Amino acid sequence: MPEILEVESAREVLDAHALGREIVKVYAPDAWFLKRGTTAAALRHALVGSSFTGARRIGKQIVLDTSTPSVSVGVHLGMSGRVIVDGKEAGDPLVYASNRAVPKWHRFGVYFADGGSFMLRDPRRLGAVELDPDESRLGPDALTLTARQLDHALGTSTAPVKAVLMDQHRIAGLGNLLVDEALWRAGIDPVRMAIDVTPDERRALHKAIRAALRVLGRRGGSHTGDLPRDLDIPCPRDGAALQRRTVAGRTTYSCPVHQR
């Protein structure tokens, strides 16, 4: 699914190819895809005649600023979304979703005066579009996360450390694959209570998060981690058989030997 690395790639496509182009038509055929009171009529009223002036990202949320004062559009890719601007695509790497370009999977889009378009394709229909998203509901962005912010996010929570790291209100952008990879690199069991992660382990976890984002970003995405998601492949660090559990409602892989 798209995690912060894939969403950043989508933002870069929008930033490079969708800004400064007059919008002449809004395509919003799926009312269910529009969230928090947003309607197709409201999108048309807000966007037609304007242009996108900026493409920002907070965690997994893309925010498109517009030339209309105080109007922005929030775009969430869900679990299988891709942005397409004049044929240039980015978002979900489609490892676990269909790679077919099916028009009925276009959930939202705009047409530009110059003949081009921006479309959001989402086969699983788990993404979302909304006008003027509440950016305050998200925690600090994972790509710029400081050790102090991580310590604050973990706090004294008795929830599993994996659940805390995936809570977008605490840290914005980390998903299932990146959290498993970071905890594996840091040697921390995903089910341990966050409050029990020691100061030294928190520092190690911060370094592991930064390393995972940097290395996997260079490789091409969140699905390129060193932790195998296959029980037939042993832990690359110590050769132990990996463990698969459900933590925070997500399939979780870890090593029972060095992750404690």
C-alpha positions as CSV (number, residue, x, y, z in Angstrom):
1,M,0.0,0.0,0.0
2,P,1.2,3.6,-0.3
3,E,3.2,4.7,2.7
4,I,5.0,8.0,3.2
5,L,7.6,7.2,0.5
6,E,5.0,6.4,-2.2
7,V,2.9,9.3,-1.2
8,E,5.9,11.6,-1.5
9,S,6.5,10.3,-5.0
10,A,2.9,11.1,-5.9
11,R,3.3,14.6,-4.4
12,E,6.4,15.1,-6.6
13,V,4.5,14.3,-9.7
14,L,1.8,16.7,-8.8
15,D,4.3,19.4,-7.9
16,A,6.2,19.0,-11.2
17,H,3.2,18.7,-13.5
18,A,-0.1,19.9,-12.1
19,L,0.7,23.4,-10.8
20,G,-0.2,26.6,-12.4
21,R,-2.7,25.1,-14.9
22,E,-6.2,26.5,-15.1
23,I,-8.9,24.0,-14.1
24,V,-11.9,23.9,-16.4
25,K,-13.7,20.8,-15.2
26,V,-13.9,18.6,-12.1
27,Y,-14.5,14.8,-12.3
28,A,-16.0,13.5,-9.0
29,P,-18.4,10.6,-9.9
30,D,-18.2,8.8,-6.6
31,A,-19.9,10.6,-3.7
32,W,-18.6,7.9,-1.2
33,F,-15.1,8.8,-2.1
34,L,-15.6,12.4,-1.0
35,K,-15.2,12.8,2.8
36,R,-16.2,15.2,5.6
37,G,-19.1,16.9,3.9
38,T,-17.3,17.5,0.6
39,T,-19.6,17.2,-2.5
40,A,-19.0,17.2,-6.2
41,A,-20.8,20.5,-6.5
42,A,-18.6,22.1,-3.8
43,L,-15.5,20.9,-5.6
44,R,-16.7,22.4,-8.9
45,H,-17.5,25.7,-7.2
46,A,-14.1,25.8,-5.5
47,L,-11.9,24.6,-8.3
48,V,-13.2,25.5,-11.7
49,G,-11.4,28.7,-12.9
50,S,-8.6,28.3,-10.3
51,S,-5.3,26.4,-10.4
52,F,-3.2,24.4,-8.0
53,T,-0.4,26.5,-6.6
54,G,1.3,24.0,-4.3
55,A,1.5,20.3,-3.6
56,R,2.4,19.6,0.1
57,R,2.4,16.4,2.1
58,I,1.9,15.7,5.8
59,G,2.4,12.0,6.4
60,K,0.2,10.2,4.0
61,Q,-2.0,13.2,3.2
62,I,-1.3,15.3,0.1
63,V,-2.6,18.8,0.3
64,L,-3.1,20.8,-2.9
65,D,-3.2,24.5,-2.4
66,T,-5.2,26.6,-4.9
67,S,-5.2,30.1,-6.3
68,T,-8.4,30.7,-4.5
69,P,-7.6,32.1,-1.1
70,S,-8.1,29.6,1.9
71,V,-9.1,26.8,-0.4
72,S,-7.2,23.5,-0.5
73,V,-7.9,19.9,-1.5
74,G,-6.8,16.9,0.6
75,V,-5.9,13.8,-1.4
76,H,-5.4,10.4,0.4
77,L,-4.3,7.5,-1.7
78,G,-5.8,4.8,0.6
79,M,-4.3,1.3,0.0
80,S,-4.1,1.3,-3.8
81,G,-4.2,4.8,-5.1
82,R,-2.1,6.4,-7.8
83,V,-2.0,9.9,-9.2
84,I,-1.9,10.3,-12.9
85,V,-1.0,13.7,-14.5
86,D,-0.8,13.6,-18.3
87,G,0.2,10.0,-18.2
88,K,2.9,10.3,-15.5
89,E,2.0,8.1,-12.5
90,A,3.1,7.6,-8.9
91,G,1.7,6.3,-5.7
92,D,1.0,2.6,-4.9
93,P,3.6,0.4,-6.6
94,L,0.8,-2.0,-7.4
95,V,2.6,-5.0,-5.8
96,Y,-0.7,-6.0,-4.2
97,A,-3.2,-4.4,-6.5
98,S,-4.2,-4.5,-10.1
99,N,-1.9,-2.7,-12.6
100,R,-4.7,-2.3,-15.2
101,A,-5.7,1.3,-16.2
102,V,-9.4,0.9,-15.8
103,P,-11.3,4.2,-16.3
104,K,-14.0,3.3,-13.8
105,W,-11.3,3.2,-11.1
106,H,-10.8,7.0,-11.6
107,R,-12.4,8.3,-8.4
108,F,-11.5,12.0,-8.7
109,G,-9.8,14.3,-11.1
110,V,-9.6,17.6,-12.9
111,Y,-9.2,18.7,-16.5
112,F,-6.9,21.6,-17.4
113,A,-7.5,24.3,-19.9
114,D,-4.5,23.2,-21.9
115,G,-6.1,19.8,-22.5
116,G,-4.2,17.8,-19.8
117,S,-5.7,16.2,-16.7
118,F,-5.0,14.9,-13.2
119,M,-6.7,11.8,-12.1
120,L,-6.7,9.7,-8.9
121,R,-7.0,6.0,-9.7
122,D,-8.0,3.7,-6.8
123,P,-9.0,0.1,-7.6
124,R,-9.9,-0.7,-3.9
125,R,-11.8,2.6,-3.4
126,L,-10.1,3.2,0.0
127,G,-8.7,6.6,-0.7
128,A,-10.4,10.0,-0.1
129,V,-10.7,13.5,-1.3
130,E,-11.9,16.5,0.8
131,L,-11.9,20.2,0.7
132,D,-9.9,22.1,3.2
133,P,-8.6,19.1,5.3
134,D,-7.9,19.6,9.0
135,E,-4.1,19.4,9.0
136,S,-4.0,19.7,12.8
137,R,-5.3,16.1,13.3
138,L,-2.0,14.7,12.1
139,G,1.2,14.2,14.1
140,P,4.7,15.3,13.1
141,D,5.8,14.1,9.6
142,A,7.9,10.9,9.7
143,L,10.5,12.2,7.2
144,T,11.4,15.1,9.5
145,L,10.7,13.3,12.8
146,T,13.1,14.3,15.7
147,A,14.2,12.1,18.6
148,R,12.2,14.4,20.9
149,Q,9.1,14.1,18.8
150,L,9.4,10.3,18.8
151,D,9.9,10.2,22.6
152,H,6.7,12.4,23.0
153,A,4.8,10.1,20.6
154,L,5.7,7.0,22.6
155,G,5.2,8.7,25.9
156,T,3.7,6.5,28.6
157,S,1.4,4.6,26.3
158,T,0.6,1.0,27.3
159,A,-0.3,0.1,23.7
160,P,2.0,-2.0,21.6
161,V,4.8,0.1,20.3
162,K,3.8,-0.9,16.7
163,A,0.3,0.5,17.3
164,V,1.7,3.8,18.6
165,L,4.1,4.2,15.6
166,M,1.2,3.6,13.2
167,D,-1.1,6.1,14.9
168,Q,-1.2,9.0,12.4
169,H,-2.2,11.4,15.2
170,R,1.1,10.7,16.9
171,I,3.4,10.3,13.9
172,A,2.2,11.0,10.4
173,G,3.3,8.7,7.6
174,L,4.5,5.4,9.0
175,G,2.5,2.4,7.8
176,N,2.7,-1.4,8.3
177,L,5.8,-2.1,6.2
178,L,7.9,0.7,7.4
179,V,7.1,0.1,11.1
180,D,8.0,-3.6,10.8
181,E,11.2,-2.7,9.1
182,A,12.2,0.0,11.6
183,L,11.4,-2.2,14.7
184,W,13.4,-5.1,13.1
185,R,16.4,-2.8,12.5
186,A,16.1,-1.5,16.1
187,G,15.7,-4.9,17.6
188,I,12.4,-4.1,19.4
189,D,9.5,-6.6,19.6
190,P,6.4,-5.0,18.0
191,V,4.1,-6.1,20.9
192,R,6.1,-4.5,23.7
193,M,4.3,-1.6,25.4
194,A,5.5,1.7,24.3
195,I,6.1,2.8,27.9
196,D,8.6,-0.1,28.3
197,V,10.9,1.1,25.4
198,T,13.9,2.5,27.2
199,P,15.6,5.8,26.4
200,D,18.5,4.0,24.7
201,E,16.0,1.9,22.7
202,R,14.1,5.0,21.7
203,R,17.3,6.5,20.3
204,A,18.0,3.3,18.4
205,L,14.4,3.3,17.1
206,H,14.7,6.9,15.9
207,K,17.9,6.0,14.0
208,A,16.2,3.0,12.6
209,I,13.2,4.9,11.3
210,R,15.5,7.5,9.7
211,A,17.6,4.7,8.1
212,A,14.6,2.8,6.8
213,L,13.2,5.9,5.2
214,R,16.5,6.9,3.6
215,V,17.5,3.4,2.4
216,L,14.0,2.3,1.2
217,G,13.5,5.6,-0.4
218,R,16.6,5.1,-2.5
219,R,15.5,1.6,-3.4
220,G,12.1,2.6,-4.7
221,G,9.6,2.2,-1.9
222,S,8.3,0.8,1.4
223,H,8.1,-2.7,-0.1
224,T,11.9,-3.0,-0.6
225,G,12.9,-3.5,3.1
226,D,15.5,-6.0,4.4
227,L,13.0,-7.8,6.6
228,P,11.4,-10.6,4.6
229,R,7.7,-10.9,4.7
230,D,7.8,-14.6,4.1
231,L,8.1,-17.3,6.8
232,D,10.1,-19.5,4.5
233,I,13.0,-17.0,4.6
234,P,15.0,-16.7,7.8
235,C,15.9,-13.5,9.5
236,P,18.8,-12.0,7.5
237,R,20.5,-10.8,10.8
238,D,20.7,-14.0,12.8
239,G,19.2,-16.8,10.7
240,A,16.2,-17.4,13.0
241,A,12.8,-18.4,11.7
242,L,10.6,-15.3,11.5
243,Q,7.4,-14.9,13.4
244,R,4.1,-13.7,11.9
245,R,1.4,-12.2,14.2
246,T,-1.4,-9.7,14.1
247,V,-0.6,-6.5,15.9
248,A,-2.7,-3.4,15.8
249,G,-4.9,-5.3,13.3
250,R,-2.1,-5.7,10.8
251,T,-0.1,-8.7,9.7
252,T,3.3,-8.3,11.5
253,Y,6.6,-9.9,10.8
254,S,9.4,-10.0,13.3
255,C,12.4,-12.0,14.6
256,P,11.9,-13.7,18.0
257,V,15.6,-13.8,18.6
258,H,17.0,-10.3,18.3
259,Q,13.7,-8.4,18.7
260,R,13.0,-8.2,22.4
